[in-house]
Amino acid sequence: MSIASPPSGTTSINARQARDGDCDVLIVGGGINGCGIARDLAGRGWRVTLVEQDDLASHTSSSSTKLIHGGLRYLEYYEFGLVRKALQEREVLLKSAPHIMWPLRFVMPHDPSMRPAWLIRLGIFLYDHLARREVLPGSRGVDLRSHPVGAPLQQRYTRGFIYSDGWVDDARLVLLNALDARDRGAQVLTRTRCVAAQRDAQGWQVQLEGPGGARRSLRARALVNAAGPWAESFLRGVARPAGGEVLATRSLRLVKGSHIVVPRCFEHDHAYIFQNPDKRIIFAIPYEEDFTLMGTTDQELQGDPRGAAIDADEVAYLCEQASRYFTRPVRPSDVVWSYAGVRPLLDDESGDPSAVTRDYLLETSTLAVAGAPLLSIWGGKITTFRKLAEDAADEVGRMLGEARPAWTEPAPLPGGDLRGWIGTPRRPDTDFERFVSMLRSRHGWLPLALARRLARAYGARIDRVLGRAESLADLGTEVAPGLHEAEIRYLQREEWVTCADDLLWRRSKLGLHYSAAERQQVADWLAAHPLPTDDDMNDPTPETRSETACN
């Protein structure tokens, strides 16, 4: 049986969109905010084009702590509005994509030298009650001497607190928003830079530069600046009104957050939140079955965000703080992988980087003398992306003179609607397990580990990967352990994958499980099997590219 072919007509539709040129809204930035806004606007019927200079989620949005959370520590900074907004979004998101998001219980060992127990109890009480909960259980105290979560901890920690938040595959969350945007008519161009944007009374005249340096022009009625760490520099160097004056009115504070991954430190499924002497916190989270993820740091960043990387002091800091709690010390030599992301936080003149607000601000510019609308996105956090996108889409509609209703709150993300497999949804976590059971029932030839990985990655879209396969052989050559040609072709065809880093570190975390030789096998296969192109297509859409630099 042959590997499943792409849905008929998909590439030609995108090619026609690219050749049309004009759009209602051009969005610059393919992180969580840009893709979320593109999805929302496209679902309201606007003609949307999104451009991303690298791969989707290739910077900040794939380098988070990967939590859907209210931000317990923000209560200390009296950010009750932000925490409540984030808490309200937790369960909305968990219900929208149970394959990539799920509830997670957190353990906070009590260290009397950090914060008094009464203060922690008060904070957790507020955390439980600032927003309605339907899925997530409430908090409780725990005796660490007898509970399994106390086993990995030093004996001096005898009591603690357990509360709920959620986990998310951050890079795939971005990807699902981009997929939904494209399915609703948006054009998504990766590895395409906006190199010039000239504003006049009629709109924006934009120059785009795609892979290989190919350029084309586009006109947009409105421009959304969702460039993340580059949002300020985009306004200072690229987007200009006819008069040439600079549009930037805000300053970003770039804060680097780094994480380390070490072999699994504990056997249970809870995560830890540790209080540090510097009043910061770090998380220790079960990760990819065999590992523990630890982070994050907060360091001011100077220079180009593209060059952000973890340094030895940050590794030492994370290891030292984790070792204050775990019986078995965590050493720099234990680190098997690390990453650093740059948070583009709105500068509120806080002295401590940890105290800079994580809330967002939408800034509009529609002065009559300036012409076409401009919306800039400042700040934000991954948990509130959907609400940010909804607010941004409302604002774009207002600026364009046509309000269109919001729609995303009850809407599942691609792959998140499991009703065709399991019937009526009950709880996101148990719904996923029911889905895995049905998948195994229909495709008993799938090994359990592979079935669970594919279910987690693709949810209800899994049939697009499996096609009509009735055996592992029908999925084609196994390019690397558990990775078959059918899946790679799907990722090339529908998920904008052009090189090994896209596949191994953003669409999946298979790179963490593979040896260097196995990662090279994936890179070699992609280089030898570029996605076929149609002769009549000359635009830089992902369906038409054969080779491109990997970021």
C-alpha positions in Angstrom: 0.0 0.0 0.0 1.4 3.4 -0.9 2.0 6.3 1.5 -1.0 8.6 1.8 -1.1 11.5 -0.7 -1.9 15.1 0.2 -5.5 16.3 0.1 -6.3 17.3 -3.5 -6.3 21.0 -4.3 -4.5 22.2 -1.2 -1.3 23.5 -2.8 -3.0 25.1 -5.8 -5.4 27.0 -3.4 -2.4 28.4 -1.5 -0.6 29.2 -4.7 -3.6 31.3 -5.9 -3.7 33.1 -2.6 0.0 34.0 -2.8 -0.4 35.3 -6.4 -3.4 37.5 -5.4 -1.1 39.7 -3.5 -3.4 41.9 -1.5 -4.9 41.1 1.9 -6.8 42.8 4.7 -4.3 42.2 7.4 -0.6 41.4 7.3 0.8 39.9 10.5 4.5 40.0 11.1 5.7 37.2 13.4 5.0 33.5 13.6 5.1 32.9 17.3 2.1 32.2 19.5 0.7 35.7 19.4 1.0 36.1 15.6 -0.4 32.7 14.8 -3.2 33.1 17.4 -4.2 36.5 15.9 -4.0 35.0 12.3 -6.3 32.2 13.4 -8.8 34.5 15.0 -8.9 37.0 12.1 -9.2 34.3 9.5 -12.1 32.7 11.4 -13.8 36.1 11.2 -13.5 36.2 7.5 -10.7 38.6 7.0 -8.1 38.0 4.3 -4.9 37.3 6.3 -1.2 36.9 5.4 1.3 35.9 8.1 5.0 36.1 7.6 7.7 34.6 9.8 11.4 35.2 9.2 12.4 31.7 10.4 10.3 28.6 11.2 7.1 28.8 13.2 7.8 29.0 17.0 11.5 29.0 16.3 12.4 31.4 19.1 10.5 32.5 22.2 7.4 30.4 21.7 9.2 27.1 21.7 11.5 28.0 24.6 9.0 28.5 27.4 8.6 26.4 30.6 5.7 24.8 28.7 3.1 25.5 31.3 -0.5 26.6 31.0 -0.7 28.4 34.4 -2.0 31.4 36.2 1.4 32.3 37.6 1.2 31.7 41.3 4.3 33.8 42.0 2.7 36.9 40.3 0.4 37.2 43.3 3.4 38.5 45.3 3.6 41.4 42.8 -0.2 42.1 43.2 -0.9 41.2 39.6 -4.3 39.9 40.5 -5.8 40.9 37.1 -3.2 39.0 35.1 -3.4 35.9 37.3 -7.2 35.9 37.1 -7.2 36.3 33.3 -4.6 33.4 33.0 -6.6 31.2 35.4 -9.7 31.7 33.3 -7.9 30.7 30.2 -6.4 27.4 31.6 -9.5 25.3 31.2 -10.5 26.9 28.0 -7.2 25.9 26.5 -7.1 22.4 28.1 -10.5 21.6 26.5 -9.5 23.0 23.1 -6.6 20.5 22.5 -6.4 17.6 25.0 -3.8 15.9 22.9 -1.1 18.6 23.4 -2.3 20.0 26.8 -3.2 18.3 30.0 -3.6 18.9 33.7 -0.5 18.8 35.9 -0.3 18.7 39.7 2.5 20.8 41.3 4.2 20.1 44.7 5.7 23.1 46.6 7.9 21.8 49.5 7.7 24.2 52.4 10.9 25.9 53.4 10.2 28.1 56.4 13.2 30.3 55.6 11.6 31.4 52.3 8.0 32.2 53.0 5.8 31.5 56.0 3.2 28.7 55.6 0.3 31.0 56.2 1.3 33.2 53.3 1.6 30.2 51.0 -1.8 28.9 52.1 -3.3 32.3 51.4 -1.7 32.5 48.0 -2.9 29.0 47.0 -6.4 29.8 48.4 -6.6 32.8 46.1 -5.2 30.7 43.2 -8.0 28.2 43.7 -10.8 30.8 43.8 -9.8 33.7 41.5 -11.4 31.8 38.6 -13.9 29.0 38.1 -12.6 25.5 37.9 -14.4 22.6 36.3 -11.5 20.2 35.4 -8.6 21.0 37.7 -8.8 19.8 41.3 -8.1 22.2 44.1 -5.1 22.5 46.3 -4.3 20.6 49.6 -1.5 20.2 52.1 0.7 17.1 52.0 2.9 15.2 54.5 6.1 14.7 52.5 7.3 12.1 54.9 4.6 9.6 53.8 3.5 10.8 50.4 5.3 9.5 47.3 6.1 13.0 46.1 8.4 13.4 49.2 10.6 10.4 48.3 13.0 12.3 46.0 13.3 15.2 48.4 15.7 15.8 51.3 14.4 14.7 54.7 14.4 18.3 56.1 11.3 19.0 53.9 8.4 17.4 55.8 5.4 19.3 54.6 4.3 20.9 51.4 1.4 22.0 49.3 -0.1 20.5 46.1 -2.0 22.6 43.5 -3.1 22.3 39.9 -2.0 23.9 36.6 -1.5 22.6 33.1 1.2 21.5 30.7 1.4 22.3 27.0 3.6 21.4 24.0 4.3 25.0 23.2 5.7 24.6 19.7 2.8 22.5 18.6 0.4 25.0 20.1 1.8 27.6 17.8 1.6 25.1 14.9 -2.0 24.2 15.6 -3.0 27.9 15.5 -1.2 28.3 12.2 -2.9 25.2 10.8 -6.3 26.5 11.8 -5.5 29.9 10.3 -4.5 28.3 7.0 -7.6 26.0 7.0 -9.7 29.1 7.4 -8.1 30.9 4.4 -5.0 32.6 5.8 -1.7 32.5 3.9 1.2 31.4 6.2 4.7 32.1 4.8 7.6 30.8 6.8 11.2 31.8 6.3 9.9 35.0 4.7 10.9 38.4 6.0 9.1 41.7 5.9 11.9 43.9 4.7 10.0 47.1 4.1 6.5 48.4 5.1 5.5 51.8 3.8 2.3 53.4 5.2 0.0 55.7 3.3 -3.6 56.7 3.5 -4.8 53.7 1.5 -2.9 51.0 3.3 0.5 49.4 3.7 2.8 48.7 0.7 5.0 45.8 1.9 8.1 44.1 0.5 8.6 40.5 1.4 11.8 38.5 1.0 11.5 34.7 0.8 14.0 31.8 0.8 16.9 32.4 -1.6 16.3 36.2 -1.5 13.3 36.2 -3.9 11.2 39.4 -3.3 7.6 40.3 -4.0 5.2 43.1 -3.1 2.0 43.0 -1.1 -0.6 45.5 -0.1 -2.5 45.3 3.2 -5.2 47.4 4.7 -3.8 46.9 8.2 -0.5 45.7 9.7 -0.1 43.7 13.0 3.3 43.8 14.5 3.6 40.6 16.5 7.4 40.2 16.1 8.0 39.4 19.7 11.6 40.3 20.7 11.9 42.1 17.4 8.7 44.2 17.8 10.4 47.4 18.8 13.2 47.1 16.2 10.6 46.3 13.5 8.9 49.7 14.2 12.3 51.5 14.3 13.7 50.0 11.1 11.1 48.5 8.8 7.6 50.0 9.3 7.5 53.6 8.3 4.7 56.1 7.5 5.0 58.2 4.3 6.8 60.9 6.2 9.6 58.6 7.3 9.2 59.2 11.1 9.8 56.4 13.5 6.6 54.7 14.8 8.0 53.1 18.0 6.6 54.6 21.2 7.3 51.8 23.6 10.4 50.0 24.8 10.8 46.3 25.3 12.8 44.7 28.1 14.4 41.5 26.7 14.7 38.9 29.5 16.4 35.6 28.8 15.0 32.5 30.4 17.0 29.3 30.2 16.2 25.7 30.9 18.0 22.5 31.3 17.0 18.9 30.7 18.4 16.1 32.8 17.7 12.3 33.2 14.5 11.7 35.2 14.9 12.7 38.8 11.7 11.1 40.1 9.2 8.4 39.2 5.8 10.0 39.8 3.8 12.3 37.5 3.7 15.5 39.6 5.9 18.5 39.0 7.8 20.6 41.6 8.0 24.3 42.3 11.0 25.2 44.4 11.5 28.5 46.2 15.0 29.9 46.1 16.9 32.2 48.5 16.8 35.0 45.9 13.0 34.9 46.1 12.7 33.4 42.6 11.3 30.0 41.8 12.2 27.2 39.5 10.2 24.3 38.2 11.2 20.6 37.9 8.8 19.0 35.5 8.4 15.4 34.1 9.5 15.7 30.5 9.3 13.3 27.5 8.9 10.2 29.7 12.6 9.8 30.5 13.7 13.3 31.5 13.1 16.2 33.9 12.9 19.8 32.7 14.2 22.5 35.0 13.9 26.3 34.7 13.8 29.1 34.4 16.3 31.9 34.9 15.8 35.6 34.4 18.7 37.6 32.9 18.7 40.9 31.0 19.6 40.4 27.4 21.6 42.9 25.4 22.0 42.5 21.6 20.2 40.4 19.0 17.7 37.9 20.5 18.7 35.5 17.8 22.0 34.8 19.6 20.5 34.0 23.0 21.9 30.9 24.6 22.2 29.5 28.0 25.5 30.2 29.8 27.5 28.3 32.3 26.4 30.5 35.2 22.7 29.8 34.4 23.4 26.0 34.3 25.1 26.2 37.6 22.3 28.2 39.1 19.6 25.8 38.1 21.6 22.8 39.3 22.4 24.5 42.6 18.8 25.4 43.3 17.4 22.0 42.4 20.1 20.3 44.5 18.8 22.3 47.6 15.7 20.1 47.4 16.5 16.8 45.8 18.4 14.1 47.7 20.4 13.2 44.6 22.3 16.4 43.6 21.9 17.7 40.0 25.2 18.5 38.4 26.1 20.3 35.2 27.4 17.1 33.8 23.9 15.6 34.0 22.5 18.1 31.5 21.6 16.3 28.2 20.0 19.3 26.5 19.3 23.0 27.3 17.6 25.9 25.6 17.1 29.6 26.1 14.3 31.9 25.1 13.9 35.6 25.1 10.8 37.1 26.7 9.8 40.4 25.1 8.4 42.1 28.2 6.9 45.6 28.2 9.4 47.8 30.1 7.6 48.9 33.3 10.8 50.2 34.9 10.9 47.3 37.4 14.4 46.9 38.8 14.2 43.1 39.1 13.7 41.2 35.8 11.5 38.7 37.6 9.2 41.5 38.6 8.6 42.8 35.1 4.9 42.4 34.2 4.0 39.4 32.0 0.7 41.1 30.9 0.3 42.4 27.4 -0.6 45.7 25.9 -2.2 46.3 22.4 -1.1 49.6 21.0 -2.9 51.1 18.0 -1.9 53.8 15.6 -4.7 55.2 13.4 -4.0 58.9 13.2 -5.6 60.5 10.2 -2.4 62.0 9.0 -0.7 58.6 9.3 -3.1 56.6 7.3 -3.6 52.8 7.5 -4.1 51.0 10.8 -1.1 49.6 12.8 -1.5 47.3 15.8 1.6 46.4 17.9 1.6 43.6 20.4 3.7 44.3 23.5 4.5 41.6 26.0 2.2 38.7 26.9 2.5 35.1 28.1 1.6 31.8 26.4 -1.3 31.1 28.7 -3.2 34.2 27.7 -2.5 34.0 24.0 -6.1 33.2 23.0 -7.5 36.2 24.9 -4.8 38.4 23.5 -5.6 37.2 20.0 -9.3 37.8 20.6 -8.7 41.4 21.9 -6.4 42.0 18.9 -8.9 40.8 16.4 -11.6 43.0 18.0 -9.2 46.0 17.7 -8.4 45.2 14.1 -12.1 45.1 13.2 -12.6 48.4 15.0 -9.8 50.0 13.1 -11.1 48.7 9.7 -14.6 49.9 10.5 -16.3 46.5 10.7 -16.8 44.7 14.0 -17.0 40.9 13.6 -17.9 38.6 16.5 -15.4 36.6 18.5 -15.5 32.8 18.1 -12.5 31.0 19.5 -13.4 30.4 23.1 -15.5 27.2 22.5 -13.7 26.2 19.3 -11.2 23.2 19.4 -7.8 23.5 17.8 -6.9 21.2 15.0 -6.8 17.6 16.2 -8.5 18.6 19.5 -12.1 17.5 18.6 -12.0 13.9 19.5 -15.8 13.3 19.3 -15.5 11.3 16.1 -13.4 8.8 18.1 -14.8 8.9 21.6 -18.3 10.4 21.4 -19.2 13.0 24.0 -16.2 14.7 25.7 -16.0 14.4 29.5 -12.7 15.6 30.9 -9.6 16.5 28.7 -7.3 14.1 30.5 -9.6 11.1 30.4 -10.8 11.9 26.9 -7.3 11.5 25.6 -6.8 8.1 27.2 -10.1 7.0 25.7 -8.8 8.3 22.3 -5.7 6.2 22.7 -7.8 3.2 23.4 -9.9 3.7 20.3 -6.8 4.3 18.2 -5.3 1.0 19.4 -8.6 -0.7 18.7 -8.7 0.6 15.1 -5.0 0.2 14.4 -3.9 -2.7 16.5 -0.7 -3.0 14.4 0.6 0.2 15.8 3.1 -0.4 18.7 1.8 1.2 21.9 4.7 3.7 22.2 4.3 4.8 18.6 0.5 5.0 19.0 0.8 7.2 22.0 3.3 9.5 20.4 1.3 10.0 17.3 -1.9 10.5 19.3 -0.2 13.2 21.4 1.2 15.0 18.3 -1.8 14.8 16.0 -4.9 14.0 17.9 -7.9 13.6 15.7 -5.8 14.5 12.6 -3.9 11.2 13.0 -5.6 9.7 9.9 -3.9 12.3 7.8 -0.6 10.7 8.9 -1.7 7.1 8.7 -3.7 7.4 5.6 -5.0 3.9 4.5 -2.1 2.1 6.2 -2.9 -1.4 7.6 0.6 -2.2 8.8 3.9 -0.6 9.7 5.2 -1.5 6.2 2.5 0.7 4.7 4.0 3.7 6.5 7.2 3.4 4.4 10.8 3.2 5.5 11.6 3.7 9.2 14.0 6.6 8.8 14.9 6.7 12.5 13.4 4.8 15.4 9.6 5.2 15.4 9.8 7.8 12.5 8.4 6.6 9.2 8.3 8.2 5.7 4.5 8.7 5.9 4.9 10.9 8.9 7.7 12.9 7.4 5.8 13.5 4.2 2.8 14.7 6.2 5.0 17.1 8.1 6.5 18.4 4.9 3.1 18.7 3.2 1.0 20.2 6.0 3.2 21.5 8.8 5.8 23.6 7.0 8.8 21.2 7.8 11.8 21.9 5.5 14.7 20.6 7.6 15.7 18.4 10.4 15.5 21.0 13.2 11.9 21.8 12.3 11.0 18.1 12.7 13.3 17.0 15.6 13.0 20.0 18.0 9.8 21.9 17.2 7.2 19.6 15.6 8.4 16.9 18.0 11.2 16.4 20.6 12.5 13.3 18.9 15.9 14.9 18.8 16.1 14.5 22.5 15.7 10.7 22.1 17.9 10.2 19.1 21.6 9.8 18.9 23.6 12.2 16.7 23.8 9.5 14.0 20.0 9.1 14.1 19.4 12.8 13.9 21.7 12.9 10.9 19.7 10.2 9.2 16.6 12.4 9.4 18.6 15.4 8.0 19.9 13.2 5.1 16.5 11.9 4.3 15.0 15.4 4.1 17.8 16.6 1.9 17.3 13.7 -0.4 13.5 13.9 -0.5 12.4 17.5 -0.9 8.7 18.0 -1.3 7.7 18.0 -5.0 6.7 21.3 -6.5 4.3 22.2 -9.3 5.8 23.9 -12.3 3.2 26.8 -12.2 4.0 27.8 -8.6 6.7 30.4 -8.0 5.6 31.9 -4.6 7.4 31.2 -1.3 4.7 29.2 0.3 5.8 26.1 2.3 4.3 23.8 -0.2 6.5 25.0 -3.0 9.9 25.1 -1.3 12.4 22.3 -1.9 15.4 23.3 0.2 16.0 26.1 2.7 18.3 27.0 5.5 17.3 25.6 8.9 17.0 27.8 11.9 
